[in-house]
Amino acid sequence: MLNQFTRCFQSLFVLILGASVVERVRSLQGSKSRGVSAYESRSLFQLQDRKRMKFILSPTHEEEITSLVKTAVTSHKQLPLLLYQISRKYRDEPRPRQGLLRTREFLMKDLYTFDATPQEAKETYTKARMAYNNFFDELQIPYLAVKADSGSIGGDLSHEYHLPSPNGEDTIISCRSCPFAVNEELARPSGPKKLDRSTDDCAILPVPWFGVSKDRLHLVEAILPQHTALREPLREGHSPRLEPAKIDPYLMKTLYPDLDLSIERPLYAFVEHWTRYQSSPGSRAATGPPLSSPHHTCIYDYRVPQSLIDNHSAIAKGYRSTRSLSKITHLNKSISRESIDLARFRDGDQCPSCGEPSLETQKAIELGHTFYLGDRYSKPLDATFPLPQHADDDGGSSKAVASQDQTNTLKAPFQMGCHGIGISRMIAAVADSLSDEQGLVWPRVMAPYEAVILATDEHIGAAEEVWDLLSSPQEGSVEAVLDDRARGLGWKMKDADLIGFPVVIILGTHFRKQGLCEVVVRRLGTRQKVQIKKVKEYIVSRLDRI
């Protein structure tokens, strides 16, 4: 079943990838429903028609697919069910950037899975992950598969697939000594959450970090020394290495779940919200506190000495930005006395898994994400299926729920999973990661053609012979294209590099003098002279490596 699952996934996905890449190459040559509240309203494209009916452009389709399966599946014998979808999705990104890497309209391949029990659903999830691994292995790109936060999609188990790139928006933390690899959103120190408060004086005044809640009622201020020692095992006679430190915003989100990390200037947003409230007509600020009073909480990293915490006003006076808080009336202030490690992970920190000081951080572009959803969508949408009469809860079945019909048939919600790959983003990410100063360098499975044949006008006949040889089904054919445009050989060679063909076959000077084809494999950095009869054998042996 796994092989069939993998082949089905790869054939569908490579098909649409090929179509998308061909479209890109041509351009180069020529020059909702219930449950959608899980997404922030500002991320939705909202519109009205001429009758003032409200609509949204769907950012995701879990609700629609679940509602469809709810009416289509009437027996447990129809499970497991795997539904594929390749479609466009829309999100009102506040800052679209870098071409296709982050856009408001994008193409995605989705797989939605429906199973009868949690155990079967997790087995399907594992098979989907293996299929994803096989697919990315075939791409021959340096991808990372990491544990991830499920975010607004929901569920309690998910993995992401990333391509390391300095243009990435995600930070991946991995270990050079063990398989540990997670998105920074899930990374936590291996030591205890509560640590002994430092008694040392800070040589440099701590730097505050601010976060604000979604309703702008709560401002959180976190204090961390500008430089802290790396997290590493203590060794006798070893002096700790001090490195610049920053607050871990995802840890702050864990401590205060209502924080809105998308706000670039949280302190300004908090002050601006409340000063506008105080000056608005009808405000209760002049007569008394508002119905919901603003709140300011301070939390300190355990390395900030107690002496500075006791004299918090001295820290506040040292920063001009915090003086604006004095403009807010009825501001409730509190100080958290917990001793917590608030610093982000850095290169050389101790690995939470193996304990070695061998962590490394790197920016990466998310290409795919797999989610185990359980009944996150099926339960609230009442998407259930009849249980067999012999089913019992002890046999691994999801908890049965008596239906409301007259037959008193026991029903259970579908156990779901969803798995997606951003097709348009993948094309942009791979192109950006594998390109060089000459142009694109496509992996074999994404390239518009596996090879291009270039020749001078006098050798067009021989070039056609090479094309016939490569297209022959004997010993496997090579997808090749013959560039017979009325251009010089030098121009064609530069254009082939720009487009990014994996293999370039040149019939030029060496062919005229020695009868040899020059075969260039840019990704391997090889350039070899080969006889016509051996060109196919040589190319096939190289294609498996790219």
C-alpha positions in Angstrom: 0.0 0.0 0.0 2.9 2.4 0.8 4.4 2.0 -2.7 1.1 2.7 -4.3 0.5 5.6 -1.9 3.9 7.1 -2.8 3.6 6.6 -6.6 0.1 8.2 -6.6 1.4 11.2 -4.6 4.5 11.6 -6.8 2.7 11.2 -10.1 0.1 13.8 -9.3 2.5 16.3 -7.8 5.3 16.0 -10.4 2.6 16.5 -13.1 1.5 19.8 -11.8 5.2 20.8 -11.0 6.1 20.1 -14.6 3.3 22.3 -15.9 4.2 25.1 -13.5 7.9 25.0 -14.5 7.1 24.9 -18.2 5.0 28.0 -17.7 8.0 29.7 -15.9 10.4 28.6 -18.6 8.2 30.0 -21.4 8.1 33.4 -19.6 11.9 33.3 -19.5 12.2 32.5 -23.2 9.9 35.3 -24.1 12.2 37.8 -22.4 -15.9 30.3 3.4 -17.6 28.3 5.7 -17.8 27.2 9.3 -14.6 26.9 11.2 -12.7 29.5 9.1 -12.5 31.6 12.2 -9.3 29.7 13.0 -7.6 32.2 10.7 -7.2 35.8 11.8 -9.8 38.0 10.0 -7.1 40.2 8.8 -5.6 37.3 6.8 -8.8 36.8 4.9 -9.7 38.3 1.6 -13.2 39.7 2.3 -15.5 41.2 -0.4 -19.1 42.0 -1.2 -21.1 41.5 -4.4 -23.5 44.1 -5.8 -26.2 42.9 -3.5 -23.9 43.4 -0.5 -23.6 39.7 0.2 -20.4 39.0 2.1 -17.8 36.5 0.7 -14.3 35.4 1.5 -11.7 33.9 -0.8 -10.8 30.6 0.8 -7.4 30.4 2.6 -7.7 26.7 3.2 -10.3 23.9 2.6 -10.4 21.7 5.7 -14.0 22.6 6.4 -15.3 22.2 2.9 -13.6 18.8 2.5 -15.0 17.6 5.8 -18.5 18.7 4.9 -18.2 16.9 1.6 -17.1 13.7 3.2 -19.8 14.0 5.8 -22.5 13.5 3.1 -20.5 11.1 0.9 -19.3 8.4 3.4 -22.0 6.3 4.9 -20.1 3.2 6.0 -16.8 2.4 7.8 -16.1 0.1 4.8 -15.3 3.3 2.8 -12.4 4.1 5.1 -9.6 4.9 4.9 -10.3 7.6 2.4 -7.6 9.8 0.7 -8.6 12.9 -1.2 -6.2 14.9 -3.3 -6.7 18.5 -4.3 -4.6 20.9 -6.3 -6.0 24.4 -6.2 -5.3 28.1 -5.7 -5.6 29.6 -2.3 -5.8 33.2 -1.1 -4.5 35.0 2.0 -4.3 38.7 2.5 -0.6 38.8 3.3 0.4 42.2 4.8 3.9 42.0 3.2 4.1 39.9 0.0 7.7 39.6 -1.0 10.4 37.8 -2.9 8.4 36.9 -6.0 6.6 33.6 -5.4 8.0 32.9 -1.9 5.2 34.8 -0.1 2.2 35.9 -2.2 -1.5 36.6 -1.8 -2.5 33.9 -4.3 -0.6 30.6 -4.5 -1.0 27.1 -5.8 -1.1 24.2 -3.3 -1.3 20.4 -3.4 -3.3 19.1 -0.5 -4.0 15.6 0.7 -6.9 15.0 3.2 -7.1 11.7 4.9 -10.1 10.2 6.8 -9.7 7.1 9.0 -11.9 5.2 11.5 -9.6 5.2 14.6 -6.8 7.4 15.9 -4.4 4.5 15.5 -5.3 4.0 11.8 -5.1 7.8 11.3 -1.6 7.9 12.7 -0.5 5.0 10.5 -1.8 6.9 7.5 0.0 10.0 8.8 3.3 8.0 9.0 2.8 6.7 5.4 2.2 10.3 4.1 5.3 11.5 5.8 7.3 8.6 4.2 5.9 9.6 0.8 6.9 13.2 1.4 10.4 12.1 2.4 10.6 10.0 -0.8 9.5 12.9 -2.9 12.0 15.4 -1.4 14.7 12.8 -1.7 14.0 12.5 -5.4 14.3 16.3 -5.7 17.9 16.0 -4.6 17.7 19.2 -2.5 19.0 19.7 1.1 15.7 19.7 2.8 15.0 19.5 6.6 12.1 17.6 8.1 11.3 19.0 11.5 8.7 18.9 14.3 6.5 21.9 14.1 3.7 23.8 15.7 0.2 23.1 14.2 -0.8 26.8 14.5 -4.3 27.8 13.5 -4.9 24.6 11.5 -5.1 22.6 14.7 -4.2 19.1 15.8 -1.4 18.0 18.2 1.1 16.5 15.8 2.7 18.1 12.7 6.0 18.2 10.8 7.4 20.8 8.4 9.7 20.4 5.4 12.1 23.2 4.9 14.7 24.2 2.3 17.7 26.0 4.1 18.0 29.5 2.6 19.0 32.9 3.9 15.8 34.3 2.4 13.7 32.0 4.7 11.3 33.3 7.3 11.5 30.3 9.6 14.4 29.5 11.9 15.3 25.8 12.2 17.2 24.5 15.2 19.1 21.2 14.6 21.9 19.3 16.2 25.2 18.2 14.6 25.5 15.3 17.0 22.0 13.7 16.8 18.8 13.8 14.7 17.2 16.5 16.8 15.6 19.1 14.5 12.7 21.4 15.3 11.2 24.7 14.3 12.2 27.4 16.6 8.5 27.8 17.6 8.8 24.5 19.5 12.4 24.6 20.8 12.8 24.8 24.6 15.8 24.5 26.8 16.5 21.1 28.3 17.0 22.5 31.8 14.2 23.2 34.3 11.9 26.0 33.5 12.5 27.8 36.8 16.1 28.5 37.6 18.0 30.2 40.5 17.9 34.0 40.2 21.3 35.5 39.4 23.0 37.5 42.1 25.6 39.0 39.8 25.4 42.6 38.7 24.7 43.2 35.0 27.6 44.9 33.3 25.3 46.2 30.6 21.8 47.4 31.2 19.2 44.8 30.2 17.2 45.4 27.0 13.4 45.2 27.2 11.3 43.2 24.7 7.6 44.1 24.3 4.6 42.2 23.2 1.0 43.2 23.1 -2.2 41.1 23.2 -4.6 40.9 20.3 -7.2 43.1 22.1 -4.5 45.6 23.0 -5.4 45.3 26.7 -2.2 43.7 27.9 1.4 44.8 27.4 4.1 42.3 28.3 7.7 43.5 28.9 10.5 41.0 29.1 13.9 41.8 30.4 17.1 40.0 29.3 20.8 40.9 29.6 22.4 42.0 26.3 24.9 39.2 26.5 24.5 35.8 28.2 26.6 32.6 28.4 25.8 29.8 25.9 23.9 26.9 27.2 26.6 24.2 27.5 27.7 21.7 30.1 29.8 23.2 32.9 33.5 22.0 32.8 36.1 22.6 35.4 38.4 25.5 34.5 36.2 26.4 31.5 35.1 30.0 31.2 31.6 30.4 29.8 31.3 32.1 26.3 29.3 35.2 26.3 27.2 35.9 23.2 24.6 38.5 22.2 21.2 37.3 23.5 17.6 37.9 22.3 14.2 37.1 23.8 12.5 34.0 22.5 9.2 35.3 21.2 7.6 31.9 20.9 8.3 31.1 24.6 6.6 34.4 25.4 3.7 33.3 23.3 3.6 30.1 25.4 3.6 32.0 28.6 1.0 34.6 27.4 -1.1 32.8 24.6 -3.0 36.0 23.7 0.1 37.8 22.5 0.0 39.0 18.9 3.5 38.4 17.5 2.7 39.9 14.1 2.7 43.5 15.5 6.0 45.1 14.6 5.9 47.9 17.1 3.9 46.5 20.1 4.7 49.2 22.6 3.6 51.9 20.1 0.4 49.9 19.3 -0.5 49.6 23.0 0.1 53.3 23.8 -1.5 54.5 20.6 -4.6 52.4 21.3 -5.1 53.7 24.8 -4.3 57.3 24.1 -6.8 57.3 21.3 -9.4 55.7 23.7 -8.7 58.4 26.4 -9.1 61.2 23.9 -12.3 59.8 22.2 -15.7 61.4 22.9 -17.6 59.6 25.6 -14.5 57.9 27.0 -14.7 57.0 30.7 -11.1 58.0 31.2 -12.1 61.4 32.6 -14.6 60.0 35.1 -13.0 56.6 36.0 -11.2 53.6 34.8 -12.4 51.9 31.6 -14.5 48.8 31.7 -11.4 46.8 30.8 -8.3 48.4 32.3 -5.0 48.2 30.5 -2.4 46.0 32.1 1.4 46.1 32.0 3.3 42.9 33.0 7.1 42.7 33.5 8.9 39.3 33.4 12.6 38.9 33.9 15.1 36.3 32.6 16.8 34.4 35.5 20.1 36.0 34.7 18.8 39.5 35.6 20.0 40.0 39.2 17.4 40.5 41.9 18.9 43.9 42.7 17.7 45.3 39.4 14.3 43.7 39.7 13.9 45.4 43.1 14.8 48.7 41.4 12.7 48.2 38.3 12.0 52.0 38.0 15.7 52.5 37.3 15.5 50.2 34.3 12.4 51.9 33.0 14.0 55.3 33.3 16.9 54.2 31.2 14.7 53.7 28.1 13.0 56.6 26.4 10.5 54.2 24.8 8.9 53.2 28.1 8.3 56.9 29.1 5.3 56.9 26.8 3.5 54.6 29.2 3.1 57.5 31.6 0.5 58.9 29.2 -1.9 56.1 30.0 -4.2 56.6 33.0 -5.5 53.7 35.1 -2.6 51.4 34.0 -2.3 48.4 36.1 1.3 47.2 36.6 2.6 43.9 37.8 6.0 42.1 38.0 6.4 38.4 37.5 8.7 36.9 40.1 9.4 33.6 38.2 13.0 32.8 37.2 12.8 31.6 33.6 15.3 31.2 30.8 13.9 33.6 28.2 16.8 33.6 25.6 16.5 32.3 22.1 18.7 29.3 21.0 22.0 30.2 19.5 24.8 28.3 17.6 26.7 26.3 20.1 24.0 25.9 22.7 23.4 22.6 24.4 21.1 20.2 22.6 17.9 19.3 24.5 18.1 15.8 23.2 21.7 14.6 23.4 23.1 17.2 25.7 26.0 18.1 23.4 26.8 21.8 22.8 26.3 21.3 19.1 23.1 23.1 18.1 23.0 25.3 15.0 20.4 27.7 13.8 19.6 28.4 10.2 17.0 30.3 8.2 14.8 28.1 5.9 11.8 28.3 3.6 8.8 26.1 4.4 7.9 23.9 1.4 5.4 21.5 3.0 3.5 20.7 6.2 1.8 17.6 7.5 -0.9 17.6 10.2 -2.5 15.0 12.3 -5.9 16.6 13.0 -7.8 13.9 14.9 -11.4 15.2 15.3 -10.4 18.9 15.2 -12.8 19.5 12.3 -15.0 16.4 12.1 -16.4 16.8 15.7 -17.6 20.4 15.5 -19.0 19.8 11.9 -20.7 16.6 13.1 -18.9 14.6 10.4 -19.4 11.0 11.6 -19.7 7.5 10.2 -21.7 4.5 11.5 -19.6 2.1 13.7 -19.8 -1.6 13.0 -21.9 -3.5 15.5 -18.9 -5.4 16.9 -16.8 -2.2 17.5 -15.9 -1.4 21.1 -14.0 1.4 22.6 -11.3 -0.9 23.9 -10.3 -2.0 20.4 -8.8 1.3 19.5 -11.9 2.8 18.0 -12.6 6.5 18.5 -15.1 7.2 21.1 -18.6 6.4 19.8 -21.4 8.9 20.0 -25.0 7.8 19.9 -26.8 9.3 16.9 -30.0 11.2 17.1 -31.9 9.0 14.7 -34.5 6.4 15.6 -32.1 3.4 15.0 -29.8 4.5 17.8 -26.8 3.6 15.6 -23.5 4.3 17.2 -21.4 6.8 15.3 -17.9 8.2 15.6 -16.2 11.3 14.2 -13.7 10.8 11.4 -10.0 10.9 12.4 -8.4 13.2 10.0 -5.1 14.4 8.7 -4.1 17.0 6.1 -0.9 17.3 4.2 0.1 20.2 1.9 2.9 21.4 -0.3 3.1 24.9 -1.7 3.8 24.2 -5.4 4.4 27.8 -6.5 6.5 28.5 -3.4 8.6 25.3 -4.0 9.4 26.4 -7.6 10.6 29.8 -6.3 12.5 28.3 -3.4 14.3 25.7 -5.4 15.1 28.2 -8.2 16.5 30.7 -5.6 18.5 28.0 -3.7 20.0 26.2 -6.7 20.6 29.1 -9.1 24.1 30.5 -9.8 25.6 33.4 -11.6 24.7 31.8 -15.0 21.0 31.2 -14.2 18.7 28.5 -12.9 19.8 24.9 -12.1 16.7 22.7 -11.9 16.7 19.3 -10.3 15.9 16.6 -12.8 12.3 15.9 -11.7 11.4 19.6 -11.9 13.2 20.6 -15.1 11.1 21.3 -18.2 13.4 18.8 -20.0 16.2 16.6 -18.8 18.6 17.7 -21.6 18.9 20.3 -24.3 20.8 19.8 -27.5 22.7 22.8 -29.0 24.4 22.8 -32.4 25.8 25.1 -35.0 23.8 25.3 -38.3 26.2 22.8 -40.0 25.6 20.2 -37.4 21.8 20.3 -37.1 21.5 16.9 -38.9 23.8 15.3 -36.3 21.9 17.0 -33.5 18.7 15.4 -34.7 20.5 12.1 -34.7 21.4 12.7 -31.0 17.7 13.6 -30.2 16.5 10.4 -31.9 19.0 8.4 -29.9 18.0 10.0 -26.6 14.3 9.6 -27.3 14.6 5.9 -28.1 12.8 3.7 -25.5 15.6 1.3 -25.4 17.4 1.4 -22.1 15.1 4.2 -21.0 14.4 7.4 -22.8 15.8 10.8 -21.9 13.5 13.8 -22.2 15.4 16.1 -24.5 14.7 19.2 -26.6 16.6 20.4 -29.7 17.2 24.1 -29.8 16.9 24.8 -33.5 16.2 28.6 -33.2 18.0 30.8 -35.7 20.6 32.0 -33.2 24.3 31.6 -32.7 25.7 28.7 -30.6 27.1 31.1 -28.0 23.7 32.7 -27.5 22.0 29.3 -27.2 24.5 28.2 -24.6 23.9 31.3 -22.4 20.1 30.8 -22.8 20.3 27.1 -21.8 22.2 28.2 -18.6 19.6 30.8 -17.9 16.7 28.3 -18.3 18.5 25.7 -16.1 18.5 22.5 -18.1 20.1 19.8 -16.1 22.2 18.5 -19.0 23.5 20.5 -22.0 24.7 18.7 -25.1 26.9 20.8 -27.4 27.8 20.0 -31.0 30.4 22.6 -31.8 34.1 22.9 -32.3 35.0 19.5 -30.7 32.3 17.8 -32.9 33.7 19.4 -36.1 37.3 18.4 -35.3 36.9 15.1 -33.4 33.3 14.0 -33.8 32.7 14.3 -30.1 29.7 15.8 -28.2 30.5 18.0 -25.2 28.1 17.1 -22.4 27.8 19.6 -19.5 26.1 18.8 -16.2 26.1 22.1 -14.3 24.9 20.8 -11.0 27.8 18.3 -10.9 30.2 20.8 -12.4 31.3 18.3 -15.1 32.1 18.9 -18.8 33.0 15.7 -20.7 33.6 14.9 -24.4 31.6 11.9 -25.4 31.0 10.0 -28.7 27.5 10.1 -30.1 26.8 6.4 -29.6 27.7 6.7 -25.9 25.9 10.0 -25.1 22.8 8.4 -23.8 24.6 5.9 -21.6 26.7 8.8 -20.1 23.7 11.0 -19.5 21.6 8.3 -17.9 24.4 7.6 -15.4 24.6 11.3 -14.5 20.8 11.9 -14.2 20.5 9.6 -11.3 22.7 11.9 -9.3 20.8 15.1 -9.9 
